[in-house]
Amino acid sequence: MARMLSFKDAINEALDQEMARDESVIVMGEDVVGGTGSPGEDDAWGGVLGVTKGLYAKYGERMMDTPLSESAYVGAAIGAATCGMRPVAELMFVDFFGVCMDQIYNQAAKFRYMFGGKAETPVVIRCMVGAGFRAAAHHSQMLTSVFTHIPGLKVVLPSNAYDAKGLLIQAIRDNDPVIFCEHKMLYGTEADVPDEAYTIPFAEAAIAREGSDVTVVSLGAMVGKSLEAADALAKDGISCEVIDLRTTSPMDEDTVYESVEKTGRLVVVDESHPRCSIASDVSSLVAQNCFSSLKAKIEMVNAPHVPPPFAANLEDMFIPDAGKISEAVQAVAA
Amino acid sequence: MGSASPFPLNKEELLKVYRTMRSIREFEERVHLEFAKGGIPGFVHLYAGEEANAAGIMYHLTSDDRIASTHRGHGHCIAKGVDIHGMMAEIYGKGTGVCAGKGGSMHIADLDTGMMGANGILGAGAPLVCGAALAAKFKGDKGVAISFVGDGASNQGTMLESLNLATVWNLPAIFVVENNGYAESTSAEWAVSCDSYVDRAAGFGMPGVSVDGFDFFAVYEAAGEAVKRARNGGGPSLMECRTGRFFGHFEGDAQTYRADNEVDQLRTENDCIKIISKKVTDAGVIEQGELDAIDKEVLALIDDAVEKAVAAPPPAPAELHTDVYVSY
């Protein structure tokens, strides 16, 4: 039975159900329990935004607070994954990858290849991404494309609570390292989410809205903004097909190509900076594979090539919005 | 007929130790020669001179115990039981290599024997070992995990963070610093801020011990205590092995940063294989002829490994694209 559940609670439920199903699933990170060794409540926080709240009471020592030491505990999660565990390491903000990137891109991503196919590293690294929290340059980035570039990693960026649950369960059951990106502005958004455990396969994009004039490819929090733009554009007689990539590695290219072959027009909406982004990647792939179908130049809607700013007016300008998406669609539809 | 052994190991065990140390030495001396001839691609970092550490520590482990090695990893592999033919073929970049020719000297790994990999990133093994130790703790199988670093990587944040984490989580982990005096060309005397690694152990709340890494028995005994403590739930330890390498940082290193007679002196006065040989023969436990026989067998094994590695085919071209993911 489905009921309305928030994105945040959907993540919690996915972890809960997988921990109940499989004893090798363990969760570690700074404050994922919150309060270990402190004089007050043991389970005080349950994650910095409360995403893992309540799991400590059910799973005890399988929920592990860590010292503030990303290299050590992300590396430990990766090492434990090669020894038969299925760790979910929470990195809190994606911006902190800088201090433990070696463990991710040189170790986890490469074991299987370097070791001649003999290693499996079923680790999930959860992290919050994206701007909008007035959290400034060290807590607001969208680094999805950095991980997408690295062979050996899988990269997930859900746009809604239903997908968040199914994709996280898939990530935990997957036998490769997965970077699971959660847009912090989506935590409070709700969707119909089934009670039972279910998976959503990677590399299966969703068609969030069917349309015939312009293909709008988006992901994460940009899906909602693209749908908002599509609603407004429909009133002007422009029919947008909005595609939610859901995963960027592996990525469902076929759904994008089929849509572009139908519409002949492409706008890609991505909250990361434009250079070497998911937007530029999708644009390049479409140019290579659907060139003869294109009736107009491709438009990209990105954050600008600047760090996320603090001041509210600047951050609002930084994040792509429905207005900018509509302008891009109108430019290619003209 | 040998006398009763005054050592903690009996004759048969001592012969096994000697074979391990001699295999490492012969392997490395041969790789040195073959590299100079141009037969081996890439970078190789040789372990010759440090054999007592690998042999003395690994003697206490089973294939269920995990180790994470360094860029100077051949000795750790051999002592952990990785197949010598597979290793040699790997170093030659052949499809018959233990990693199918896709890892090379700096990434030799064999999870079946508990060898989690040599590592091109210095200090990267320490967090991984925390994970292996954590897995052993969850499984309750009394397994231990050992991280090797050199004096250079002992200064890495990953290493220092791992020491802290291992104590906080009370992990069955052992951190071995093989101090051969140099991080590439930079002296440990200069680059390591403390007088003794034992001081660092104390700072991270774990026991620390510094041993003469040229003396197999000193390493064996200290490692034995650390392994026993870890297996019994007593938590992590730090161990420094004061050692020296016979060759440069990598093959091709002119080693002009070393004193003129330093390597000669190492080879004559501090050769761990000569030292253990003298001890066991002087005690009358083993005869020189028995050691010579092992030398001959090891030489034949390494000859055969080189011959087969040279003759082996490179990986099939299709292998370029395989084994990136379990599924994609």
Chai-1 contact restraints between the chains, C-beta under 6 A:
chainA,res_idxA,chainB,res_idxB,connection_type,confidence,min_distance_angstrom,max_distance_angstrom,comment,restraint_id
A,P67,B,N164,contact,1.0,0.0,6.0,A-B,restraint_1
A,P67,B,L165,contact,1.0,0.0,6.0,A-B,restraint_2
A,P67,B,V168,contact,1.0,0.0,6.0,A-B,restraint_3
A,S69,B,E161,contact,1.0,0.0,6.0,A-B,restraint_4
A,S69,B,L165,contact,1.0,0.0,6.0,A-B,restraint_5
A,S71,B,P127,contact,1.0,0.0,6.0,A-B,restraint_6
A,S71,B,T158,contact,1.0,0.0,6.0,A-B,restraint_7
A,S71,B,E161,contact,1.0,0.0,6.0,A-B,restraint_8
A,A72,B,P127,contact,1.0,0.0,6.0,A-B,restraint_9
A,A72,B,E161,contact,1.0,0.0,6.0,A-B,restraint_10
A,A72,B,S162,contact,1.0,0.0,6.0,A-B,restraint_11
A,A72,B,L165,contact,1.0,0.0,6.0,A-B,restraint_12
A,G75,B,P127,contact,1.0,0.0,6.0,A-B,restraint_13
A,G75,B,L128,contact,1.0,0.0,6.0,A-B,restraint_14
A,A76,B,P127,contact,1.0,0.0,6.0,A-B,restraint_15
A,A76,B,C130,contact,1.0,0.0,6.0,A-B,restraint_16
A,A76,B,G131,contact,1.0,0.0,6.0,A-B,restraint_17
A,A76,B,L134,contact,1.0,0.0,6.0,A-B,restraint_18
A,G79,B,L128,contact,1.0,0.0,6.0,A-B,restraint_19
A,G79,B,G131,contact,1.0,0.0,6.0,A-B,restraint_20
A,G79,B,A132,contact,1.0,0.0,6.0,A-B,restraint_21
A,A80,B,G131,contact,1.0,0.0,6.0,A-B,restraint_22
A,A80,B,L134,contact,1.0,0.0,6.0,A-B,restraint_23
A,A80,B,A135,contact,1.0,0.0,6.0,A-B,restraint_24
A,C83,B,A132,contact,1.0,0.0,6.0,A-B,restraint_25
A,C83,B,A135,contact,1.0,0.0,6.0,A-B,restraint_26
A,G84,B,A135,contact,1.0,0.0,6.0,A-B,restraint_27
A,M85,B,A135,contact,1.0,0.0,6.0,A-B,restraint_28
A,D102,B,I121,contact,1.0,0.0,6.0,A-B,restraint_29
A,D102,B,A124,contact,1.0,0.0,6.0,A-B,restraint_30
A,Q103,B,P127,contact,1.0,0.0,6.0,A-B,restraint_31
A,N106,B,I121,contact,1.0,0.0,6.0,A-B,restraint_32
A,Q107,B,A124,contact,1.0,0.0,6.0,A-B,restraint_33
A,R112,B,D323,contact,1.0,0.0,6.0,A-B,restraint_34
A,Y113,B,K102,contact,1.0,0.0,6.0,A-B,restraint_35
A,Y113,B,D323,contact,1.0,0.0,6.0,A-B,restraint_36
A,Y113,B,V324,contact,1.0,0.0,6.0,A-B,restraint_37
A,M114,B,G103,contact,1.0,0.0,6.0,A-B,restraint_38
A,M114,B,H107,contact,1.0,0.0,6.0,A-B,restraint_39
A,F115,B,C99,contact,1.0,0.0,6.0,A-B,restraint_40
A,F115,B,A109,contact,1.0,0.0,6.0,A-B,restraint_41
A,G116,B,C99,contact,1.0,0.0,6.0,A-B,restraint_42
A,G116,B,A100,contact,1.0,0.0,6.0,A-B,restraint_43
A,G116,B,K102,contact,1.0,0.0,6.0,A-B,restraint_44
A,G117,B,D323,contact,1.0,0.0,6.0,A-B,restraint_45
A,K118,B,L111,contact,1.0,0.0,6.0,A-B,restraint_46
A,E120,B,V326,contact,1.0,0.0,6.0,A-B,restraint_47
A,P151,B,V324,contact,1.0,0.0,6.0,A-B,restraint_48
A,G152,B,V324,contact,1.0,0.0,6.0,A-B,restraint_49
A,N175,B,V326,contact,1.0,0.0,6.0,A-B,restraint_50
A,D176,B,Y325,contact,1.0,0.0,6.0,A-B,restraint_51
A,D176,B,V326,contact,1.0,0.0,6.0,A-B,restraint_52
A,P250,B,Y328,contact,1.0,0.0,6.0,A-B,restraint_53
